[in-house]
Amino acid sequence: MVYFAFHKNVTRAVSGAAELGRNDYAPLIEVGLFLACGLLALGLLQSLSRLKLFTRNLPSLGELGTREFAAQAAGILLLAGIGAHFGNYFMSGMAKVTLDGGPLSWILENPTSSIMLAGYGLGAGPLGFSESLLAHAYEVVRAVQIPMNVVILAAQLLCFLAFLRRRWLIGLTAFFDIMHIGIFLLSGALFLHWIILNSLIVAALTRMKESSFSTTAIVTGIVVTIFGDAVFYNARLGWYDSRQIRQAHFEALTKEGDWVRVAPSFFRDASYLLYARHFGYQEYRRESSHVPTSAWGQIGIRKVRPKSSDVASSSYEVMKLTKDCAYPVELPITPPDYDAARPAPFILGQHNRAANLANSAVAVGYNFYPHHHYSMPFLHRAFEALEPRDIVAYRYLVDTVCLDVADGKVVRRVMTQTLGPRIDVRQ
């Protein structure tokens, strides 16, 4: 996992992206390192406490070598580690209630169901194998999204109370895993590392007794959950959603003259860039004619700089407009609101790597990389059928789209587009 983090940071530097996202792996690394170092320190302390050299002058050190002390200390470490992880959920809840529309705006007004359309639009939605099934599921989720929002926010904000009972802790951790699996099935966003960590927590807790944790351990877990953000990296997953979305992608030109949409998973360790960052995404630093969202329709993940106060002066106002695809966009988009020089070296480097991997003795497909968002092969059949040698050029596109469901199908209406220049592959 440490190598994974290092590799992702190198990719960020090479691609020129402002960031590639740490939410999917950083919490697991920190919790793992914290528990490993804590247990090593405990083992070392116990070993030293058994040496007469230390206990001769300090008899009280001998108590540190007892099994009772080891059990108590291990319990404190475990609940502190769980608290560090639960801080991600708690801080995500805090991010939702501190959005600029007010503490209840996310619960009552956020179109959470829109992530299903966004995921399908990006080619990441698992339900996309059947448009009619996706459309029906979207209508169902949209109908229950307010009570769903209430349950999710309550679980996040009150997660620290679960430390009071072992069964509560097991139940809530399992609930979070079910939530992550549901998010993946509905949208395609996969928090695999979080799911693994939650499963390990449940497995550990089910093998322990209610009396395994002292009052000190319980208090430690609660305190770390609420205040651990001062020490640990905690994700703040709180924003408004939208079905009017700014989405970007590459297209590949085949030898036959067809333009084919490139699956984001093709970029392996840099796939997150195609799902979120848009090559030095300028939306929050200067005005843009595109709608100010991420590729997932997220509004409020950074400070929005709207075109003028007459359009929208807050993330909340942007969300209100985008719910009806009413945020004004312009045609044509000139100049592009991303660093126009970055896509060319990036895509050529990725193409060369793909060509080299295709010619290697052991060719591992890009779908086997641990992506945060997987490109569903059935949504990218045309590209999946291509080999690097079949591609002669690429181009980069940025669209503002309005996504909706009608007559059992997903409707994608392009409202405006930035079309990048042709980038020829060096044969």
C-alpha positions in Angstrom: 0.0 0.0 0.0 2.9 2.4 0.7 4.3 1.6 -2.7 0.8 2.2 -4.2 0.7 5.7 -2.6 4.3 6.5 -3.9 3.4 5.2 -7.4 0.3 7.3 -7.5 2.1 10.5 -6.5 4.7 9.9 -9.2 1.9 9.5 -11.7 0.4 12.8 -10.5 3.7 14.6 -11.1 4.2 13.0 -14.6 0.6 13.7 -15.7 0.6 17.3 -14.5 -2.6 16.8 -12.5 -3.1 19.0 -9.4 -3.9 15.7 -7.5 -5.1 12.2 -8.2 -7.1 11.7 -5.1 -6.1 10.0 -1.8 -9.4 9.1 -0.4 -9.5 5.5 -1.7 -6.1 4.4 -0.1 -4.7 6.9 2.3 -6.9 6.1 5.3 -6.1 2.3 5.0 -2.3 3.1 4.9 -2.4 5.3 7.9 -4.5 3.0 10.0 -2.4 0.0 9.1 0.9 1.8 9.9 -0.5 3.1 13.1 -1.6 -0.3 14.3 1.6 -2.0 13.1 3.9 0.6 14.8 1.7 0.6 18.0 1.9 -3.2 18.3 5.6 -3.2 17.6 6.1 -0.5 20.3 4.0 -2.6 22.7 6.0 -5.7 22.0 9.3 -3.9 22.5 8.0 -2.3 25.8 7.0 -5.7 27.1 10.3 -7.3 26.1 12.2 -4.5 27.9 10.0 -4.8 31.0 11.2 -8.4 31.4 14.9 -7.5 31.6 16.2 -7.3 35.1 18.5 -4.5 34.0 15.4 -2.3 33.8 13.2 -3.8 36.5 15.9 -3.8 39.2 15.7 -0.1 39.8 12.1 0.4 38.6 10.0 -2.5 39.9 6.8 -1.0 38.5 8.1 -1.7 35.0 7.5 -5.4 35.6 3.8 -4.8 35.4 4.2 -3.8 31.7 5.1 -7.4 30.9 1.9 -8.9 32.1 -0.7 -10.4 29.8 -3.3 -8.1 31.4 -1.4 -5.0 30.4 -0.9 -6.3 26.9 -4.6 -7.0 26.5 -5.6 -3.6 27.8 -3.0 -1.8 25.6 -3.9 -3.8 22.5 -7.6 -2.9 23.1 -6.7 0.8 23.3 -4.7 0.6 20.1 -7.4 -1.3 18.2 -10.2 1.1 19.1 -7.9 4.1 18.3 -7.2 2.6 14.9 -10.9 2.0 14.3 -11.5 5.6 15.5 -9.0 6.9 13.0 -10.9 5.1 10.2 -14.3 6.1 11.5 -13.1 9.7 11.4 -13.5 9.5 7.6 -17.2 8.9 8.0 -17.6 11.5 10.8 -15.8 14.2 8.9 -17.8 13.3 5.7 -20.9 13.9 7.7 -19.6 17.2 9.0 -18.7 18.2 5.4 -22.4 17.6 4.5 -23.9 19.7 7.3 -21.5 22.6 6.7 -22.3 23.0 3.0 -23.1 26.6 2.2 -26.8 25.9 1.8 -27.3 25.2 5.5 -27.1 22.0 7.7 -30.3 20.5 6.2 -29.7 21.4 2.6 -27.9 18.1 1.7 -30.6 16.0 3.3 -33.6 17.7 1.9 -32.5 19.1 -1.5 -29.4 17.2 -2.7 -30.2 15.0 -5.7 -28.1 12.1 -4.5 -29.6 9.8 -7.1 -27.8 11.8 -9.8 -24.6 9.9 -9.1 -26.2 6.9 -10.9 -26.5 8.9 -14.1 -23.0 10.4 -13.7 -21.5 6.9 -13.3 -23.3 5.7 -16.4 -22.2 8.7 -18.3 -18.6 8.0 -17.4 -18.9 4.3 -18.4 -18.5 3.1 -14.8 -22.0 2.1 -13.8 -22.4 -1.6 -13.2 -26.1 -1.5 -13.9 -25.3 0.0 -17.4 -25.6 -3.5 -18.9 -29.3 -2.8 -19.0 -30.5 0.8 -19.6 -34.0 -0.1 -18.6 -32.8 -1.6 -15.3 -30.7 1.4 -14.6 -33.5 3.8 -15.4 -35.9 1.9 -13.2 -33.3 1.8 -10.3 -32.7 5.5 -10.7 -36.4 6.3 -10.4 -36.6 4.1 -7.2 -33.6 5.7 -5.6 -34.8 9.2 -6.5 -38.1 8.5 -4.8 -36.4 7.5 -1.6 -33.4 9.7 -1.6 -34.5 12.0 1.3 -34.9 9.1 3.8 -31.7 7.5 2.4 -29.9 10.8 2.9 -31.2 10.9 6.5 -29.9 7.4 7.3 -26.5 7.9 5.7 -25.9 11.3 7.5 -27.1 10.0 10.8 -24.8 7.0 10.6 -21.9 9.2 9.8 -22.5 11.9 12.4 -23.3 9.4 15.2 -20.7 6.8 14.4 -18.7 7.6 17.5 -21.6 6.2 19.7 -21.0 2.7 18.3 -17.9 2.4 20.5 -20.2 2.1 23.5 -21.1 -1.5 22.6 -19.1 -4.1 20.7 -22.3 -5.2 18.8 -23.0 -1.6 17.8 -19.5 -1.3 16.4 -19.8 -4.5 14.4 -23.3 -3.6 13.1 -22.3 -0.1 12.0 -19.1 -1.2 10.4 -21.1 -3.8 8.4 -23.6 -1.1 7.5 -20.8 1.0 6.1 -19.6 -1.9 4.0 -23.1 -2.5 2.6 -23.3 1.2 1.9 -20.0 1.1 -0.1 -21.1 -2.0 -2.0 -24.4 -0.2 -2.8 -22.6 2.9 -4.0 -20.5 0.8 -6.3 -23.5 -1.1 -7.8 -25.4 2.2 -8.3 -22.6 4.4 -9.6 -19.4 2.5 -10.1 -17.3 4.3 -7.4 -15.5 1.4 -5.6 -13.9 2.0 -2.2 -12.3 -1.4 -2.2 -9.7 -0.6 0.4 -12.3 0.7 2.8 -14.4 -2.4 2.2 -11.4 -4.6 3.0 -10.6 -2.6 6.2 -14.2 -2.7 7.4 -14.3 -6.5 6.8 -11.1 -6.9 8.8 -12.6 -4.8 11.7 -15.7 -6.9 11.7 -13.7 -10.2 11.7 -11.5 -9.0 14.6 -14.5 -7.7 16.7 -16.5 -10.8 16.3 -13.7 -12.8 17.9 -13.6 -10.6 21.0 -15.8 -10.4 24.0 -17.8 -7.3 25.2 -15.5 -7.1 28.2 -12.4 -7.0 26.0 -12.3 -3.2 26.0 -11.7 -1.0 29.0 -13.4 2.4 29.6 -10.1 4.0 28.5 -10.2 2.1 25.2 -13.8 3.1 24.5 -13.1 6.8 25.3 -10.0 6.7 23.1 -12.0 5.4 20.2 -14.6 8.1 20.6 -12.1 10.9 21.0 -10.0 9.8 18.0 -13.2 9.5 15.8 -14.2 13.1 16.6 -10.8 14.8 16.8 -8.4 12.5 15.0 -8.6 14.7 11.9 -6.0 16.8 13.6 -3.5 14.0 13.2 -4.8 11.5 10.6 -5.8 12.1 7.0 -9.6 12.0 6.9 -11.7 12.1 3.8 -14.4 14.8 3.6 -16.9 13.3 1.3 -19.5 16.0 1.4 -20.8 17.9 -1.7 -23.9 18.6 -3.7 -24.7 16.3 -6.7 -25.9 17.3 -10.1 -27.2 15.8 -13.3 -25.9 18.8 -15.3 -22.3 17.7 -15.4 -18.9 18.7 -16.8 -17.4 15.4 -18.2 -14.2 14.9 -20.1 -12.8 12.0 -22.0 -10.4 10.9 -24.7 -11.4 9.5 -28.1 -9.2 7.3 -30.2 -9.1 7.4 -34.0 -8.8 3.9 -35.5 -7.1 3.0 -38.8 -10.6 2.6 -40.3 -11.4 6.3 -39.5 -13.7 5.8 -36.5 -13.5 7.8 -33.3 -14.0 5.6 -30.3 -14.3 6.7 -26.7 -11.4 5.6 -24.6 -12.2 3.6 -21.4 -10.7 5.5 -18.4 -9.4 2.2 -17.0 -7.0 2.2 -20.0 -4.9 4.8 -18.0 -4.3 2.4 -15.1 -2.8 4.3 -12.2 -3.9 7.6 -13.8 -7.5 6.6 -14.4 -8.7 8.8 -11.5 -7.5 11.8 -13.5 -10.0 11.1 -16.2 -12.8 10.7 -13.6 -12.1 13.9 -11.7 -9.4 16.4 -12.5 -9.4 17.3 -16.1 -5.7 18.3 -16.6 -5.3 21.3 -14.3 -9.0 21.9 -14.0 -9.3 25.7 -13.9 -13.0 26.0 -12.9 -12.1 27.2 -9.4 -9.4 29.6 -10.4 -11.0 31.5 -13.2 -14.3 31.8 -15.0 -15.4 29.0 -17.3 -18.2 28.6 -19.8 -18.7 25.0 -18.6 -20.8 24.1 -15.6 -18.6 24.1 -12.4 -18.8 20.4 -11.4 -16.5 17.4 -11.3 -17.0 14.6 -13.8 -19.2 13.0 -11.2 -21.4 16.1 -10.9 -19.9 17.1 -7.6 -20.5 20.7 -6.5 -18.8 22.3 -3.6 -15.6 20.1 -3.3 -13.7 23.3 -3.8 -14.7 27.0 -3.8 -16.7 27.7 -6.9 -15.9 30.9 -8.9 -19.1 31.4 -10.8 -19.2 33.5 -14.0 -20.9 36.4 -12.1 -23.0 36.9 -9.1 -26.0 37.2 -11.4 -25.6 33.5 -12.2 -24.8 32.0 -8.8 -22.8 33.1 -5.8 -22.6 29.8 -3.9 -22.4 26.1 -4.4 -25.9 25.8 -3.2 -27.2 28.2 -5.9 -25.3 26.2 -8.5 -26.9 23.0 -7.3 -30.4 24.5 -7.5 -29.8 25.5 -11.1 -28.2 22.2 -12.2 -31.1 20.2 -10.7 -33.1 21.4 -13.7 -30.0 21.6 -16.1 -30.5 25.4 -16.0 -27.0 26.6 -15.3 -26.1 28.8 -18.3 -23.3 27.6 -20.6 -21.9 29.1 -23.7 -21.1 28.1 -27.3 -18.4 27.8 -28.4 -15.9 27.3 -25.5 -12.9 29.5 -26.2 -10.3 29.2 -24.8 -10.4 25.8 -23.0 -10.6 26.0 -19.2 -7.9 23.4 -18.8 -4.2 23.4 -19.6 -4.4 22.6 -23.3 -0.8 21.6 -23.5 -1.1 18.7 -21.0 -3.3 16.1 -22.8 -0.8 15.5 -25.7 2.2 14.3 -23.7 0.0 12.5 -21.3 -1.9 10.4 -23.9 1.2 9.7 -25.9 3.0 8.4 -22.9 0.0 6.3 -21.9 -0.3 4.9 -25.5 3.4 4.0 -25.6 3.1 2.2 -22.2 0.1 0.3 -23.5 2.0 -0.7 -26.6 4.9 -1.9 -24.6 2.7 -3.9 -22.2 0.9 -5.5 -25.1 4.2 -6.8 -26.5 5.4 -8.1 -23.1 5.7 -11.8 -22.3 3.1 -11.4 -19.5 0.4 -8.9 -20.6 -1.8 -7.9 -17.7 -5.0 -6.1 -18.8 -5.8 -2.6 -17.5 -9.0 -3.9 -16.0 -7.0 -5.8 -13.4 -5.5 -2.6 -11.9 -7.1 -1.7 -8.5 -9.0 1.3 -9.9 -11.2 3.5 -7.7 -13.6 3.6 -10.6 -13.8 0.7 -13.1 -14.7 1.2 -16.7 -17.4 -1.4 -17.3 -16.2 -3.4 -20.4 -19.8 -3.8 -21.7 -20.0 0.1 -21.9 -16.7 0.3 -23.8 -17.0 -2.7 -26.2 -15.7 -0.7 -29.2 -12.5 0.3 -27.4 -12.1 -3.1 -25.6 -11.8 -4.6 -29.1 -8.9 -2.4 -30.1 -5.2 -3.0 -29.7 -2.7 -0.1 -29.4 -1.5 -0.8 -33.0 -5.0 -0.1 -34.2 -5.0 3.5 -33.0 -3.5 6.3 -35.1 -4.5 9.4 -33.1 -6.4 10.7 -30.1 -8.3 13.8 -29.1 -9.5 15.3 -25.8 -13.1 16.5 -25.3 -14.8 18.3 -22.5 -18.6 18.4 -22.5 -21.3 20.0 -20.3 -24.1 17.5 -20.5 -27.6 17.2 -19.1 -28.5 13.6 -18.0 -32.0 12.4 -17.5 -34.2 9.3 -17.8 -37.0 9.0 -20.2 -39.0 6.1 -21.6 -36.7 3.6 -19.8 -33.5 5.0 -21.2 -30.8 7.4 -20.1 -30.8 10.6 -22.2 -27.5 12.5 -22.6 -27.9 15.9 -24.0 -24.7 17.8 -24.9 -25.1 21.5 -23.9 -21.7 22.7 -24.9 -18.3 21.2 -25.9 -14.6 21.9 -25.9 -13.0 19.8 -28.7 -9.2 19.5 -28.4 -6.9 19.1 -31.4 -6.0 15.8 -33.0 -3.0 14.2 -31.3 -1.2 11.8 -33.7 0.5 8.7 -32.5 4.1 8.3 -33.4 4.3 5.0 -35.3 
